[in-house]
Amino acid sequence: MAEEIENNAPASPGGRPSSGGPPEKTKKKKQSAADLQKALRASQGEGPAKAPVDFKKIFGRVGLVLLVVWIIAFIIPTWIPKAVAGALTAAAVGFGIWFVRYIKKSEALGDLLRGASTAEGRKEALEKLDKDFKKGDTQAVLARAQLEMQEDPRKALTTLETIQLDKVMTPIADQVRSMRGMLHLTLGEANEARALVDKIDLSKAQDRKSRAMFATVSAEAWARTGQSKKAIETLELFSPDDPELGEMRVQMLRARAFAYAHANDVKALARALRRLAETSPQLLGMFVGAKKTHPLLEREARKILMSSGAVPKKMVRQKM
């Protein structure tokens, strides 16, 4: 059975039309569990624009370090220190060139993703990826998957599986594992997600946001495969109310809901669901009729959804 939720447009206070114009007919909106999962996947895409990297500051510090190395090399009266200093300088220059290219490419891809908020925008972005980036470019493949997951998660998974995890840096490999794990979870494939997240090294995440995302996806997979205690302990390291992690709030609360349900903690589960409902009651629809949802989670989500008043009980029905 597929679950479908219909929503009435909210009326103005007291049931009166707003004073800003003529009364409008109430429109019915349909939002299925699949639509809610799609919105959740979209929230995993590129977030707000990051502050530009200060190359002058970074290279200034590297330059000072190299200057000290060369001073020491000239003080020591042998050729070996000078050879070492030269090798370090060459390595620093090579890394600097790679770093600048990497950051500029990341910024270009970030801009591309932020401009792809519609189906047409995503189509144009995919065309630009084909045109402007080499086939097999890891960063471009990740961007392509982020675009594809909003329409076709299975296709996005296939795209991500083209990245050879043993051939890329650990932080990138873990990012791919996290994305693939999240997609498997939204498709109800917890065991496949678990096989991926067990290989993620949280300590090697590039920044706090990455660590929080890896932990969230990993914890949901653990909870849904029999390790709810480990999942809860991991999730409680990060707060969904942390402003720095605001774009991940829905994903974090979703993972907590699964973890508390599998731990049979009804009170904590209800709290997590109510906090999700504060963002949008319709988000609870992702647990209603979804594939392999824990019965306790579905029951509590349905109960809170009904009592929220946002979706009248008579408007929630099952279709065979």
ABEGO torsion letter per residue (X at the ends): XBBBBBBBBBBBBGGBBBAAEBBBBBBBBBBBAAAAAAAAAAAABBBBBBBBBBAAAAAAAAAAAAAAAAAAAAABBBAAAAAAAAAAAAAAAAAAAAAAAAAAAAAAAAAAAAABABAAAAAAAAAAAAAABBBGBAAAAAAAAAAAAAABAAAAAAAAAABBAAABBAAAAAAAAAAAAAAAAAAGBAAAAAAAAAABBAAABABAAAAAAAAAAAAAAAAAAGBAAAAAAAAAABBAABAAAAAAAAAAAAAAAAAAAAAGBAAAAAAAAAAAAAABAAAAAAABGBBGBBAAAAAAAAAAAAAAGABBAAABBBBX
